[in-house]
Amino acid sequence: MKRENLSNIMREAHGFIRIAGISLSDALKKAWANFKLKVSMSKGIVKFYFKKIDGTIREAYGTLNSRNLPATEMEKRRKNDTIQVYFDTEKQSWRCYKKLNLIRIAI
């Protein structure tokens, strides 16, 4: 585990505390889950669940692995640290979810 990764996890956890007012323990659990999901998606397709804005639970199959991604042109967009972008392999398009709404990663 690189020191930079641990620093990013702690920074994200403190962001969760500021945004949602949750405890440090819950914020760290969310931050670690998001980190593990991002690492898993960089290796292949992962099944995970998150809560949508309307309150429903969404089952998603996503990836960040370059072998599974279509050729796309990079657009200049403002970076948003509160969301995670992923390529949905079922819908064949780019999607995102709020990191705070991640429920679990299916194994």
C-alpha positions in Angstrom: 0.0 0.0 0.0 1.5 3.3 -1.1 1.5 6.2 1.3 -0.2 8.3 -1.3 -3.1 5.9 -1.4 -3.6 6.1 2.3 -3.4 9.8 2.2 -6.1 9.9 -0.5 -8.3 7.5 1.5 -8.1 9.7 4.6 -8.7 12.9 2.5 -11.8 11.3 1.0 -13.1 10.1 4.4 -12.8 13.7 5.8 -14.7 14.9 2.8 -17.5 12.5 3.6 -17.5 13.8 7.2 -17.8 17.4 5.9 -20.5 16.6 3.3 -22.7 14.1 5.2 -21.8 14.6 8.8 -21.2 10.9 9.4 -18.8 9.5 11.9 -15.1 8.9 11.1 -15.6 5.2 11.3 -18.4 5.2 8.7 -16.5 7.6 6.5 -13.4 5.4 6.5 -15.5 2.4 5.6 -17.0 4.2 2.7 -13.6 5.6 1.6 -12.0 2.1 1.7 -14.9 0.5 -0.2 -14.6 3.1 -2.9 -10.8 2.6 -3.1 -11.2 -1.2 -3.3 -13.9 -0.8 -6.0 -11.7 1.5 -8.1 -8.7 -0.9 -7.9 -11.0 -3.8 -8.8 -12.5 -2.0 -11.8 -9.0 -1.1 -13.1 -8.4 -4.9 -13.3 -11.7 -6.0 -14.9 -15.5 -6.0 -14.7 -16.9 -5.7 -11.2 -20.5 -6.1 -9.9 -21.4 -3.5 -7.3 -24.5 -1.8 -5.8 -25.2 1.8 -5.0 -28.2 4.0 -4.1 -29.4 6.3 -6.8 -30.6 9.8 -6.1 -34.2 8.7 -6.2 -33.5 6.2 -3.4 -33.6 3.0 -5.5 -30.8 0.5 -5.3 -28.9 0.0 -8.6 -26.9 -3.1 -9.5 -24.1 -2.2 -11.8 -21.4 -4.0 -13.8 -18.6 -1.5 -14.3 -15.0 -1.3 -15.4 -12.1 1.1 -15.7 -9.9 -1.5 -17.5 -8.6 -0.1 -20.8 -9.1 -3.4 -22.5 -12.8 -3.2 -21.9 -13.3 0.4 -22.8 -14.4 1.8 -26.2 -12.2 4.3 -28.0 -13.4 7.7 -27.0 -12.2 11.3 -27.3 -11.2 12.9 -24.0 -13.4 15.8 -23.1 -12.3 18.6 -20.9 -14.5 18.4 -17.8 -14.3 19.8 -14.4 -13.1 17.2 -11.9 -15.7 16.3 -9.2 -14.2 14.4 -6.3 -17.6 13.3 -4.9 -18.5 11.1 -7.8 -16.9 8.0 -9.4 -17.1 7.6 -13.2 -17.1 4.1 -14.6 -18.0 2.3 -17.9 -21.2 0.4 -17.5 -20.7 -2.9 -19.5 -24.5 -3.6 -19.6 -25.5 -0.2 -21.0 -22.3 0.2 -23.0 -21.9 3.8 -21.9 -20.2 6.0 -19.2 -22.0 6.3 -15.9 -21.3 7.7 -12.5 -22.5 7.4 -8.9 -22.0 9.4 -5.8 -19.1 7.9 -3.8 -21.1 8.4 -0.6 -23.9 6.2 -1.9 -21.8 3.1 -2.6 -23.5 0.2 -0.8 -21.3 -2.9 -1.5 -19.1 -4.7 -3.9 -20.3 -8.1 -5.0 -17.8 -10.9 -4.9 
